[in-house]
């Protein structure tokens, strides 16, 4: 029998609205699932049950009283532990903040509460989001729901795992080099990296840097779009935000895929990709290609993307962590130290060069998407690896020059600043989730969600392409 916590968020919201399920019943179902499987996974690292239960009762009464209900009314939501939550421990995965309890919510959390969402707890992340492996010195490692000894990716790993295991129907993520997309790919869920400014970020340290964004995660595209509709909007504190109608995202349309022109790229022309992933991607695309008008192999021209990304990422790390490195080096993790120290070595000339190259790259990608409607590539370059290993150091004999180089398949697309959806696409040869990235036009977030939703619906009819589900019975034991 399906438990409430396993239902899609869109269906849960419908049932809440017509009084088929109570927000109290739903919350307790999520709590029971957390108690059953989180000990094996370590995805949810702080709970706010007293407040959540009180809010669920209020939400239940609002339904009974016939009040106007928000788009997330009564839905439990997990918040990535890089985001401040009032009265709920927020550590950023760092020993520096292991006892930090903020006095106020960040704007994205306020938006979720205003839309009727109930914050159930915090999801695990690597220290300050540095690294695509969710482990830190405060809470330890988060395991993959398909094999808890393996990584779930990062840095939104706790959110992806919690969703895959049914601990909550919705969760937040964030993404710079692939922090939202890699966990979605590794765990068999949906992640959406929006165009910068679609989800306003009033906390961005480098206000004119568009590379780090907040985004929604769910078990389906429709669920992910529902969360996006609650957190998207205009905020003058974010210079990239713009006037838009959040309702555009809430219910993605089903499109005629046969009208679409598609570019496919196995490695973006620059990323190291494991041979098994290459073969899996080719097999999946052979099945998917007939759905489209055209589907042609075409690598984008990303130029010197590795060097440019390292430099611009370094600017963010110096802005965020230079002072922490000076004061707390003894308790910082290796990824934060490495990124900050390398960032400090770059000159103003290096940074200027990287900005120029990124601008060229962006315009070339805009031109590509004048000729095709979307680009599809793998979500991850490798299959999930043991979480005891910090990162991937070698792919099929090719050594990675930095700890982040194995993520070129995602950070290459970050540099285009176009919106990107990751959707599950069956299992890889190791029996672990396989995902694809779908890259749409700049500021075409609603159109991209509609395309991703339509493709997801089509793939669900094929067992080799449908979203995989972890063995919950095994996780319980």
VENQUI-V439965 format. One record per residue. RES is the residue in one letter. SS is DSSP state (helix for helix, strand for strand, loop for the rest). PHI is phi in whole degrees, 0 to 359 (NA if undefined). Layout:
RES	SS	PHI
RES	SS	PHI
This chain:
X	loop	NA
X	loop	290
X	loop	272
X	helix	308
X	helix	293
X	helix	270
X	loop	285
X	loop	297
X	helix	299
X	helix	298
X	helix	292
X	helix	299
X	helix	296
X	helix	296
X	helix	293
X	helix	297
X	helix	296
X	loop	255
X	loop	67
X	loop	276
X	loop	219
X	loop	266
X	helix	306
X	helix	293
X	helix	298
X	helix	296
X	helix	301
X	helix	293
X	helix	296
X	helix	294
X	helix	298
X	helix	298
X	helix	294
X	helix	300
X	helix	297
X	helix	280
X	helix	243
X	helix	297
X	helix	302
X	helix	276
X	helix	242
X	loop	60
X	loop	268
X	strand	262
X	strand	250
X	strand	207
X	strand	248
X	loop	235
X	helix	289
X	helix	299
X	helix	292
X	helix	298
X	helix	294
X	helix	295
X	helix	291
X	helix	295
X	helix	293
X	helix	297
X	helix	296
X	helix	297
X	helix	293
X	helix	297
X	helix	295
X	helix	299
X	loop	275
X	loop	73
X	loop	287
X	loop	293
X	loop	247
X	loop	287
X	loop	297
X	loop	252
X	loop	308
X	loop	81
X	loop	270
X	strand	292
X	strand	229
X	strand	267
X	strand	245
X	strand	302
X	loop	283
X	loop	258
X	loop	244
X	loop	291
X	strand	231
X	loop	299
X	loop	74
X	strand	234
X	strand	312
X	loop	227
X	loop	255
X	loop	58
X	loop	69
X	loop	239
X	helix	297
X	helix	299
X	helix	243
X	loop	295
X	loop	246
X	loop	281
X	strand	234
X	loop	295
X	loop	273
X	loop	220
X	loop	283
X	loop	288
X	helix	301
X	helix	298
X	helix	288
X	helix	299
X	helix	297
X	helix	295
X	helix	295
X	helix	297
X	loop	274
X	loop	98
X	loop	291
X	strand	247
X	strand	288
X	strand	269
X	strand	173
X	strand	254
X	strand	251
X	loop	290
X	loop	207
X	loop	294
X	helix	305
X	helix	53
X	helix	75
X	loop	274
X	loop	116
X	loop	266
X	loop	216
X	loop	279
X	strand	209
X	strand	206
X	loop	279
X	loop	270
X	loop	249
X	strand	90
X	strand	265
X	loop	257
X	strand	268
X	strand	288
X	loop	294
X	loop	267
X	strand	193
X	strand	299
X	strand	277
X	strand	258
X	strand	287
X	loop	261
X	loop	83
X	loop	189
X	loop	263
X	loop	268
X	helix	294
X	helix	299
X	helix	296
X	helix	298
X	helix	294
X	helix	300
X	helix	293
X	helix	300
X	loop	269
X	loop	75
X	loop	283
X	loop	194
X	loop	277
X	strand	218
X	strand	203
X	strand	266
X	strand	218
X	strand	213
X	strand	209
X	loop	244
X	loop	260
X	loop	138
X	loop	296
X	loop	263
X	helix	283
X	helix	298
X	helix	299
X	helix	300
X	helix	295
X	helix	287
X	helix	247
X	loop	75
X	loop	234
X	strand	255
X	strand	228
X	strand	231
X	strand	265
X	loop	282
X	loop	304
X	loop	309
X	loop	96
X	loop	299
X	loop	255
X	loop	299
X	loop	235
X	loop	276
X	loop	250
X	loop	298
X	loop	293
X	loop	263
X	loop	299
X	loop	258
X	loop	261
X	loop	267
X	loop	278
X	loop	264
X	strand	225
X	strand	270
X	strand	202
X	strand	268
X	strand	224
X	strand	201
X	loop	269
X	loop	217
X	helix	295
X	helix	298
X	helix	296
X	helix	297
X	helix	295
X	helix	299
X	helix	295
X	helix	300
X	helix	297
X	helix	272
X	helix	249
X	loop	277
X	loop	152
X	loop	265
X	loop	213
X	loop	298
X	loop	285
X	loop	249
X	loop	294
X	loop	270
X	loop	290
X	loop	209
X	loop	289
X	loop	208
X	loop	258
X	loop	303
X	helix	296
X	helix	299
X	helix	268
X	helix	296
X	loop	227
X	loop	299
X	loop	283
X	loop	268
X	loop	258
X	loop	276
X	helix	296
X	helix	291
X	helix	265
X	loop	267
X	strand	260
X	strand	236
X	strand	260
X	strand	242
X	loop	218
X	loop	287
X	loop	220
X	loop	60
X	loop	77
X	loop	211
X	loop	258
X	loop	287
X	loop	230
X	loop	301
X	helix	301
X	helix	296
X	helix	290
X	helix	302
X	helix	294
X	helix	295
X	helix	298
X	helix	298
X	helix	295
X	helix	294
X	helix	292
X	helix	298
X	helix	281
X	helix	278
X	helix	308
X	helix	297
X	helix	288
X	loop	254
X	loop	295
X	strand	222
X	strand	211
X	strand	240
X	strand	293
X	loop	200
X	loop	273
X	loop	289
X	loop	270
X	loop	262
X	loop	57
X	loop	279
X	helix	295
X	helix	298
X	helix	294
X	helix	296
X	helix	296
X	helix	302
X	helix	291
X	helix	290
X	helix	295
X	helix	299
X	helix	302
X	helix	297
X	helix	291
X	helix	295
X	helix	299
X	helix	275
X	helix	233
X	helix	303
X	helix	293
X	helix	296
X	helix	297
X	helix	291
X	helix	262
X	helix	228
X	helix	307
X	helix	294
X	helix	241
X	loop	274
X	loop	280
X	helix	296
X	helix	293
X	helix	294
X	helix	299
X	helix	300
X	helix	296
X	helix	291
X	helix	295
X	helix	292
X	helix	297
X	helix	291
X	loop	276
X	loop	282
X	loop	264
X	helix	300
X	helix	296
X	helix	298
X	helix	295
X	helix	299
X	helix	300
X	helix	297
X	helix	296
X	helix	297
X	helix	294
X	helix	294
X	helix	297
X	helix	296
X	helix	302
X	helix	302
X	helix	291
X	helix	296
X	helix	288
X	helix	302
X	helix	295
X	helix	299
X	helix	278
X	helix	279
X	helix	260
X	loop	228
X	loop	268
X	strand	213
X	strand	242
X	strand	241
X	strand	212
X	strand	297
X	loop	280
X	loop	221
X	loop	271
X	loop	221
X	loop	277
X	loop	308
X	loop	245
X	strand	302
X	loop	287
X	loop	289
X	loop	265
X	loop	300
X	loop	201
X	loop	271
X	loop	261
X	strand	206
X	strand	234
X	loop	49
X	loop	87
X	strand	266
X	strand	286
X	loop	275
X	loop	291
X	loop	225
X	loop	293
X	loop	261
X	helix	299
X	helix	295
X	helix	262
X	helix	301
X	helix	295
X	helix	259
X	helix	290
X	helix	301
X	helix	281
X	helix	307
X	loop	292
X	loop	277
X	loop	50
X	loop	267
X	loop	288
X	strand	220
X	strand	249
X	strand	250
X	strand	233
X	strand	293
X	strand	216
X	strand	79
X	strand	243
X	loop	273
X	loop	297
X	loop	267
X	loop	76
X	loop	244
X	strand	302
X	strand	236
X	strand	229
X	strand	236
X	strand	265
X	strand	241
X	strand	254
X	loop	250
X	loop	285
X	loop	304
X	loop	65
X	loop	264
X	helix	299
X	helix	295
X	helix	297
X	helix	296
X	helix	299
X	helix	295
X	helix	295
X	helix	298
X	helix	297
X	helix	296
X	helix	292
X	helix	301
X	helix	298
X	helix	294
X	helix	288
X	loop	298
X	loop	281
X	loop	243
X	loop	299
X	loop	283
X	loop	247
X	loop	288
X	loop	297
X	loop	281
X	loop	235
X	loop	290
X	loop	279
X	helix	293
X	helix	299
X	helix	293
X	helix	294
X	helix	295
X	loop	263
